[in-house]
Amino acid sequence: MAALRTLALLSLMVGVSTALDMDCSYFGLLDHLNVSRDNHALADVRPVKNWTTPTRVQADLVIFGILNVDEKAQTLTTQSWSTMAWKNEFLTWNPSDFCGIDKLFVQREMLWMPDIIIVEDVSDTGSVRRSLHATVSSDGVVSVGQAHRLTTTCQMELYRFPFDTQTCNITFTSVTEIEGTVLEMASNGSVLTKYSESLMITQGEWSLGSIKISKVNVKANYTHQLSYQVTIERRPLLYVMNLLLPLLYFLVLDVASFFIFEARGEKLNFKVTILLSFSVLLLILQDILPSTTDTLPLIALYCIVIFTLVWISVLEAMLVNFLFDLDKAKRATCSGVHTPAETRILVPEESAGEAEKAEEKPGKYQLSLRWPSDVVLLKLILEEVKVARQEYDSTVREEQERNQPGSYEKVARIIDSVFFVTYVVVNVGFLVYMHNAWLVK
């Protein structure tokens, strides 16, 4: 029993002395790994013990902000965080030998770094914030990270603008294409998409749709490019309220202008005003869409067709007004100058005879010439009524003839009616086509 106690005491003393001799500092671990600025081989040479062993670099890209999409310059600006991880076979240790230290932070300049760049990157040099240190794990895995305000080129398809969805590629590749450097995915696309959406700090015009990852094999058995396909979707509400709906309202007003009476001349002025309003909206559209697009966007087709329809409607209104004026000129030429009828007082024969007798015998009929009898007065009034009625009937007849449409006016009304029906049918058909082309995927 005493021997067992002595043996346990000796074991405890050996363990305590070993713990006292163990180096628990980062300096001891760096000295053990021979990590220093003088060890150039550790920073210059690919860290493998056998040169045929490939170095697999895992790349991750997390997007947490869509800052700007420039349609004219064809660029996408995002706030992103990228990480790279690979294994350095010369930087491994047993954590239990160093008091449980399983992670070490080393300056980037002291270690070998893969020369990975982003092919589409057009950012300036001040847009990248690199971490000063690399993280080294006890199993030899080295990881570095950097935050960028990343601006990349992106070939955009604006055919369905503003209901468009853009897919931009962010491709990681090696500059020198060193033999044995292999790019691999650290996470799958669905995980990166969910993680990016949870960290998204901007809620502007664009929203993140998805992130897909694909490899491109440039050489046999080696993968030199890793492509991230970032899909973003535009929020079209602002463009609908500021551009599409006003154009639609102008089109409805142009259709409603057919109910304005042609003879007043207000219809043409109203249509010209609508046409000028269209021109202002087209100037706004010119500042939005790029001039280098190969295919005509649907919104440009929408504006051009509506502008053309209103322009044709203005021409039709001018033709109808011309026919109305031509009909008025024809009537004025045919009727000539109107002279009012002269009012004449017809003296009856009996009254004339009495006047002659009065001249022969002035003493007897002098009062009768001044004040005619009741019968003579009634006959005079009757003649006046007949003349007035004839004048009234003539005026009513001329007014009816004036209200009757002439040949040119009839043609104008037929043209206006046919064009109105055709105009409405064409507008409805065009709007249905635009709805299917824009919104139906």
C-alpha positions in Angstrom: 0.0 0.0 0.0 2.8 2.3 0.8 4.5 1.5 -2.5 1.4 2.6 -4.3 1.3 5.9 -2.5 4.9 6.5 -3.3 4.3 5.7 -7.0 1.4 8.1 -7.2 3.4 10.9 -5.5 6.3 10.4 -7.9 3.8 10.6 -10.9 2.3 13.8 -9.5 5.7 15.4 -9.1 6.7 14.5 -12.7 3.4 16.0 -14.1 3.9 19.2 -12.1 7.5 19.5 -13.3 6.4 18.9 -16.9 3.7 21.6 -16.7 6.2 24.0 -15.3 8.5 23.3 -18.2 5.7 23.7 -20.8 5.7 27.0 -22.8 2.2 28.5 -22.8 3.1 31.7 -24.7 2.4 32.6 -28.4 6.2 33.4 -28.7 7.0 29.8 -27.9 4.5 28.5 -30.4 5.9 30.9 -33.1 9.4 29.8 -32.3 8.3 26.1 -32.5 6.7 26.7 -35.9 9.7 28.8 -37.1 7.4 31.7 -38.1 9.4 34.9 -38.5 10.2 37.6 -41.0 13.5 35.9 -41.7 11.9 32.7 -42.9 11.3 33.7 -46.5 10.5 30.2 -47.6 7.4 30.1 -45.5 6.1 33.2 -47.3 7.3 32.5 -50.8 6.8 28.8 -51.5 3.5 26.9 -51.7 3.2 25.2 -48.3 3.2 21.5 -49.2 5.7 18.8 -48.3 5.3 17.0 -51.6 5.0 19.3 -54.7 2.5 17.0 -56.3 0.0 17.7 -53.5 -2.5 20.4 -54.6 -3.3 23.3 -52.4 -7.1 23.5 -52.2 -8.2 27.1 -51.6 -11.7 27.4 -50.4 -13.3 30.8 -51.3 -16.5 32.3 -49.8 -18.3 35.5 -50.7 -21.0 37.0 -48.6 -23.0 40.0 -49.9 -24.6 42.2 -47.3 -25.4 45.3 -49.3 -26.4 46.2 -52.9 -25.2 49.8 -53.1 -25.6 50.7 -56.8 -26.5 49.3 -60.2 -25.4 51.5 -63.1 -27.3 50.5 -66.2 -25.4 52.9 -68.5 -21.9 51.9 -67.2 -23.0 48.2 -66.8 -21.6 47.9 -63.3 -22.8 46.4 -60.0 -21.5 47.8 -56.7 -21.9 45.7 -53.6 -20.7 45.7 -50.0 -19.2 42.2 -49.5 -17.0 40.1 -47.3 -14.7 37.4 -48.9 -12.7 34.7 -47.1 -10.1 32.3 -48.3 -8.8 29.2 -46.5 -6.1 26.6 -47.3 -3.9 24.2 -45.5 -0.2 24.9 -44.7 1.4 21.6 -44.0 4.3 23.2 -42.0 2.1 25.0 -39.5 0.6 22.2 -37.4 1.0 21.5 -33.7 -0.6 19.7 -30.8 -2.6 22.1 -28.7 -2.0 20.1 -25.5 1.7 20.8 -25.8 1.1 24.5 -25.6 -1.5 24.8 -22.9 -4.5 24.3 -25.2 -3.6 27.0 -27.8 -5.4 25.9 -30.9 -5.5 29.2 -32.9 -2.8 31.6 -33.8 -2.9 35.1 -35.5 0.0 35.8 -37.8 0.7 38.8 -40.0 -0.2 38.2 -43.6 3.3 39.2 -44.9 4.9 36.3 -43.0 2.8 33.5 -44.8 2.3 32.3 -48.3 -0.9 33.7 -49.8 -2.7 32.5 -53.0 -2.7 35.1 -55.7 -6.5 35.0 -56.2 -8.2 37.9 -57.8 -11.8 38.7 -59.0 -11.9 38.9 -62.8 -14.8 41.4 -63.1 -13.4 43.7 -60.4 -13.2 47.4 -61.4 -13.0 48.9 -57.9 -10.4 51.5 -56.9 -7.6 50.5 -54.6 -9.2 52.2 -51.6 -12.3 50.1 -51.6 -10.6 47.0 -50.1 -10.1 46.7 -46.3 -7.9 43.6 -45.7 -7.4 42.0 -42.4 -3.9 42.6 -41.1 -3.6 39.1 -39.7 -4.2 35.6 -40.9 -5.8 33.0 -38.6 -3.8 29.7 -38.3 -5.5 26.7 -36.7 -3.6 23.8 -35.1 -4.4 21.5 -38.0 -2.6 23.9 -40.4 -5.6 25.6 -41.9 -4.9 29.3 -42.7 -7.8 31.7 -43.3 -7.8 35.3 -44.3 -10.7 37.7 -44.9 -11.3 41.1 -46.4 -14.2 43.5 -46.8 -14.7 45.3 -50.1 -16.9 47.9 -51.6 -16.8 45.7 -54.7 -17.6 47.2 -58.1 -17.8 44.6 -60.9 -18.8 44.7 -64.5 -22.1 43.1 -65.3 -23.7 42.5 -68.7 -27.3 43.6 -68.1 -30.4 42.6 -70.0 -32.8 45.5 -69.8 -35.5 44.1 -72.1 -38.1 43.8 -69.3 -37.1 47.0 -67.5 -38.3 47.9 -64.8 -39.6 44.4 -64.1 -36.1 42.9 -64.9 -33.9 40.4 -63.0 -30.1 40.7 -63.5 -27.5 38.0 -63.1 -23.9 39.2 -62.5 -20.9 36.9 -62.2 -18.1 37.4 -59.6 -15.3 35.0 -60.7 -12.3 34.1 -58.5 -9.2 33.0 -60.4 -5.5 32.8 -60.0 -3.3 35.4 -61.7 -0.2 33.2 -62.4 -2.2 29.9 -62.6 0.3 28.1 -60.4 0.3 24.4 -60.9 -1.4 22.7 -57.9 -3.6 25.7 -56.7 -7.2 24.5 -56.8 -10.2 26.7 -56.0 -13.0 25.0 -54.2 -16.3 26.0 -52.6 -16.4 26.5 -48.8 -20.2 26.7 -48.7 -23.0 26.0 -51.1 -25.1 28.6 -52.8 -28.2 28.2 -50.7 -26.3 28.7 -47.5 -24.6 31.8 -48.8 -28.0 33.2 -50.0 -29.6 32.8 -46.6 -26.6 34.1 -44.8 -26.4 37.1 -47.1 -30.1 37.9 -46.7 -29.8 37.7 -42.9 -26.9 40.2 -43.0 -28.4 42.5 -45.6 -28.2 46.1 -44.5 -29.6 47.9 -47.5 -33.2 47.9 -48.7 -33.0 50.1 -51.8 -34.1 49.6 -55.4 -32.7 46.1 -55.7 -33.2 42.9 -53.6 -31.0 39.8 -53.5 -32.5 36.9 -55.3 -30.0 34.1 -55.0 -26.3 33.1 -55.2 -25.2 30.2 -57.2 -21.6 28.8 -57.4 -20.1 27.0 -60.4 -16.6 25.7 -61.2 -14.8 26.2 -64.5 -12.2 23.6 -65.4 -9.5 25.4 -67.4 -7.0 22.5 -67.3 -7.5 18.8 -66.8 -7.9 17.8 -63.1 -7.5 21.4 -61.9 -10.1 24.0 -61.2 -8.7 27.5 -61.7 -11.9 29.5 -61.6 -14.8 29.7 -59.2 -17.8 31.7 -60.4 -20.5 33.2 -58.1 -23.6 34.0 -60.0 -25.4 36.7 -58.1 -29.1 37.2 -59.1 -30.7 40.5 -58.1 -34.3 41.7 -58.7 -35.4 45.2 -59.2 -38.3 46.8 -57.2 -40.4 48.4 -59.9 -42.9 50.4 -57.8 -41.2 53.7 -58.2 -41.0 53.4 -62.0 -44.6 52.3 -62.2 -45.8 55.3 -60.2 -43.5 57.9 -61.9 -43.4 56.7 -65.5 -45.8 53.9 -66.5 -49.0 55.1 -64.9 -48.6 58.7 -66.2 -48.2 57.4 -69.7 -51.3 55.2 -69.3 -53.3 58.2 -67.9 -52.3 60.3 -70.9 -53.4 57.5 -73.2 -56.8 57.4 -71.5 -57.1 61.2 -71.7 -56.4 61.0 -75.4 -59.2 58.4 -75.9 -61.5 60.6 -73.8 -60.7 63.6 -76.1 -62.8 62.0 -78.8 -65.9 63.2 -76.9 -64.9 66.9 -77.3 -67.0 68.7 -79.9 -65.0 69.2 -83.1 -66.4 72.5 -84.1 -65.1 74.3 -81.0 -61.5 73.7 -81.9 -60.6 72.6 -78.4 -59.9 69.0 -79.3 -56.8 69.7 -81.3 -55.3 71.9 -78.6 -55.9 69.2 -76.0 -54.2 66.5 -78.0 -51.2 68.6 -78.7 -50.8 69.3 -75.0 -50.9 65.5 -74.3 -48.2 65.0 -77.0 -45.9 67.5 -75.4 -46.4 65.8 -72.0 -45.3 62.5 -73.7 -42.1 64.3 -74.9 -41.2 65.3 -71.3 -41.5 61.7 -70.1 -39.4 60.4 -73.0 -36.6 62.8 -71.9 -36.8 61.3 -68.4 -36.6 57.7 -69.9 -33.5 58.7 -72.0 -31.6 59.4 -68.8 -32.4 56.0 -67.4 -31.8 53.5 -70.2 -28.3 52.9 -71.6 -27.7 53.8 -75.3 -25.6 50.7 -76.0 -28.3 48.1 -75.6 -28.8 45.8 -78.6 -32.4 45.0 -78.1 -35.2 47.6 -77.6 -36.5 47.5 -74.1 -40.2 47.0 -73.6 -40.6 50.3 -71.8 -39.1 52.1 -74.8 -41.5 50.2 -77.1 -44.3 51.1 -74.7 -43.4 54.8 -74.9 -42.8 54.9 -78.7 -46.1 53.1 -79.5 -48.1 55.4 -77.2 -46.4 58.4 -78.6 -47.1 57.3 -82.2 -50.8 56.6 -81.4 -51.2 60.0 -79.9 -49.4 61.6 -82.9 -51.7 59.8 -85.3 -54.7 60.9 -83.2 -53.5 64.5 -83.6 -53.2 64.1 -87.3 -56.8 62.7 -87.4 -58.0 65.7 -85.3 -56.4 68.1 -87.8 -58.0 66.3 -90.7 -61.5 66.4 -89.1 -61.1 70.1 -88.3 -60.1 70.8 -91.9 -63.2 69.0 -93.2 -65.4 71.0 -90.8 -63.9 74.3 -91.9 -64.2 73.3 -95.6 -67.9 72.5 -95.1 -68.5 75.9 -93.5 -66.7 77.7 -96.3 -68.8 75.8 -98.9 -72.1 76.8 -97.2 -71.1 80.4 -97.0 -70.3 80.4 -100.7 -73.6 78.8 -101.7 -75.8 81.0 -99.6 -74.3 84.3 -100.6 -75.0 87.6 -98.6 -78.3 87.5 -96.8 -80.5 90.7 -97.0 -83.4 91.2 -94.7 -86.8 91.4 -96.3 -88.3 94.9 -96.7 -91.5 95.5 -94.9 -94.1 97.1 -97.1 -97.6 98.4 -96.1 -100.1 97.3 -98.7 -102.9 99.8 -99.1 -106.2 98.1 -100.0 -108.1 99.1 -103.1 -111.0 100.2 -101.1 -108.8 102.4 -98.9 -107.2 103.9 -102.1 -110.6 104.7 -103.5 -111.6 106.4 -100.4 -108.5 108.4 -100.4 -109.3 109.6 -104.0 -112.8 110.6 -102.9 -111.3 112.4 -100.0 -109.2 114.4 -102.3 -112.3 115.4 -104.3 -114.2 116.2 -101.2 -111.8 117.2 -98.5 -114.4 118.3 -96.2 -116.2 115.0 -95.9 -113.3 112.5 -95.8 -110.5 114.5 -94.2 -110.9 112.7 -90.8 -111.0 109.3 -92.5 -107.6 109.8 -94.0 -106.1 110.5 -90.7 -107.9 107.8 -88.7 -108.8 104.8 -90.9 -111.8 102.8 -90.0 -111.6 99.6 -88.0 -111.9 97.3 -91.0 -109.0 99.0 -92.8 -106.9 98.9 -89.6 -107.5 95.2 -89.2 -106.5 94.5 -92.8 -103.3 96.4 -92.3 -102.5 94.4 -89.2 -103.3 91.2 -91.0 -100.9 92.0 -93.8 -98.2 92.8 -91.2 -98.7 89.5 -89.5 -98.5 87.6 -92.8 -95.2 89.4 -93.7 -93.7 88.6 -90.2 -94.8 84.9 -90.5 -93.2 84.6 -93.8 -89.9 86.1 -92.5 -90.0 83.7 -89.5 -90.6 80.7 -91.7 -87.8 81.7 -93.9 -85.5 82.1 -90.9 -86.4 78.7 -89.5 -85.9 77.1 -92.9 -82.4 78.6 -93.2 -81.5 77.5 -89.7 -82.6 73.9 -90.4 -80.6 74.0 -93.6 -77.6 75.3 -91.7 -77.9 72.5 -89.1 -78.1 69.8 -91.7 -74.5 68.4 -92.1 -72.9 69.0 -95.5 -71.0 66.4 -97.5 -67.6 67.3 -95.9 -69.0 67.2 -92.4 -70.5 63.8 -93.0 -67.2 62.5 -94.2 -65.5 64.0 -91.2 -67.9 62.3 -88.8 -67.5 58.9 -90.5 -63.7 59.2 -90.3 -63.9 60.2 -86.6 -66.2 57.3 -85.7 -64.1 54.7 -87.5 -60.9 56.0 -86.2 -62.3 56.1 -82.6 -63.2 52.4 -82.7 -59.9 51.4 -84.3 -58.0 53.5 -81.9 -59.7 51.9 -78.8 -59.1 48.4 -80.2 -55.5 49.0 -81.0 -54.9 50.5 -77.5 -56.5 47.6 -75.7 -54.6 45.1 -77.8 -51.3 46.8 -77.2 -51.8 47.1 -73.4 -52.7 43.3 -73.2 -49.5 42.5 -75.2 -47.4 44.7 -72.9 -48.9 43.0 -69.8 -48.1 39.6 -71.1 -44.6 40.5 -72.1 -43.8 42.3 -68.9 -45.5 40.4 -66.1 -46.0 36.9 -67.4 -42.8 34.9 -67.1 
